[in-house]
């Protein structure tokens, strides 16, 4: 539907799709210079999925 935002992604949601060993989180010194607070928080506390083989 137009105008509606999707719910934010949190750590719990990410953990339903990826194993803990697939998630990359960055220490504070690495993200300290990122001025966008939400991006910094995401990289520090939620994490990015590392690459894995595409099952398709």
N, C-alpha and C positions, 0 to 999 in steps of 0.2 A: 504494500500500500504506500502510496506517495506520502511523503512527509513524516513517516514514522522511522525512528532510529532503531537499529538492531540493539539488543542488550549488549553491554560491554562484556568482553571476554575476561574471565578471571582465572586464577591458577587452578581451581577445582575443575573448570570446564576443560582447560588444556590437558590436565592429567587424565581425563576420560578418553582422549584421543592419542596421547603419546605416553610412552614409558618415561619414568623419571630420568633414566640414563640418556634419553633422546632430547631432553630439554637443556638449553644453554641459558644460563643466567649470568649476568655480568656484575662484577664487584663494583662497589661505589667509586673507586678511583677511575675506572674505565668510563663510567657514565657521568662523571662529575661535570664535564664540560658541555653536556647536552642541555641546552637551554629550555627545551620543551619538556615541561614537568611530567606530562602523561607518558611521553615516550621513555623518559628516564625511569619512571616507575615501572613501566611494562618490562623493560629490559632487565631491571634489577630484581623484581619480585614475581613476575609471571613467566618470562622467558620466551625464547624462540625455539622452535623445533629444529633440531639438526637434520641434515638430509638423511633420507633413507631410501632404499630401493622402492620404486613405484611398483605395486603389485599387479598393475594391469599390463 
